Amino acid sequence: MSRQHQADRRSSGLALAAVLLLVSLTIVPTALASGWLLQTIPTRTPPYTVPPGPTNTAGPPSATNTSPPGPTVTPPVGTATLPGSSPPPPNASPSRPAGTPVTPGATVPARPSLEPTAALACSAAIGRADVLPGEGVEYALLITNRGSAAAASVILWYVTAPGTELVRVSATQGAVDVQAGQVTLRLGFVESAQSVLAILDLRAHASAMPGQVFLQQATIYFDGGQAQCNVVAFGTRPDRLPATGAARRLP
């Protein structure tokens, strides 16, 4: 390209720039003088936010079972059955385990008390088994406390048998009261494992018949219970012995 051509292009550019400058200096002041307003056009911001970067996850979550629960079956108490067995009929009595038979009318024994209690026992004995009318005999009574606590207000009560009379009463403790053939011997307290001996001297009436038997029994009373003495007997001798059967033997 020649120098002349380059000079022409440079002069043309300078001329265009001069024209544009002249226009801007002429038109813009005229527009402002005429009341034109220049408005700022807002920049349209896109209605979205920049999403975060990808997150490294182990994998999609497992599916959740949202099916409705099935009906709940609650068996009645005491009617559970094993697989393969038929349920018991309604209102059936529960079965007892083997080895525990049921006795109709049987009662459950009471649980023994742990508190100390008194337990009196009485043992009676007679001096001899046979007497003659008007003869005497000793009637001995041994009262023993076999419990773990003392027995209070102990009383020996005895009534003389028909055909006999009371001669004397003696005991290792207590006080006696006799009224119309009734003997009341007040022994008071009898400690645990303690024994009290009472002796009643009896006598067969002089009018007693031969072979007459006299039964004797006394009763022990105390706070919380009572005890019966064993029965003993004595009697008058018969006037003759029964036949031995020798006379009835055939010759």
Secondary structure, 3 states (H helix, E strand, C coil): CCHHHHHHHHHHHHHHHHHHHHHHHHHHHHHHHCCCCCCCCCCCCCCCCCCCCCCCCCCCCCCCCCCCCCCCCCCCCCCCCCCCCCCCCCCCCCCCCCCCCCCCCCCCCCCCCCCCCCCEEEEEEECCCEECCCCEEEEEEEEEECCCCCEEEEEEEEECCCCEEEEEEEECCCEEEEECCEEEEEEEEECCCCEEEEEEEEEECCCCCCCCEEEECEEEEECCEEEECCCEEEEECCCCCCCCCHHHCCC
